């Protein structure tokens, strides 16, 4: 099943969903095994260590430090990994309103991590694309 590549279709049909919970970005060294019993939304290997994106409660339970708390918005349209300009349009609109965003592209959907205190505002801005 191929994802959508047409920018107009992507923007007007993205149907953002604000997920329950709060999420944090944490980092641990490659040698640490504290993450083995965690269930991260995403794990990314960088030269400096492993970045874990996980539910805030999980991070707190094992005393992982973090600097910010985010909410996750899933764009429910199946976007192609080769789509051009989709995230640029979205992140640009949020930037125009001084909302930071950390996007993650997965096979079927794009996911946006926005500051928890601005999640509702971000949802309203994203919904403007479909009007």
Helices and strands as residue ranges (DSSP letters): H 7-13, E 16-18, E 23-28, G 34-37, E 42-46, E 49-55, H 56-61, E 70-75, H 86-96, E 101-105, E 110-115, G 116-118, H 119-127, G 128-130
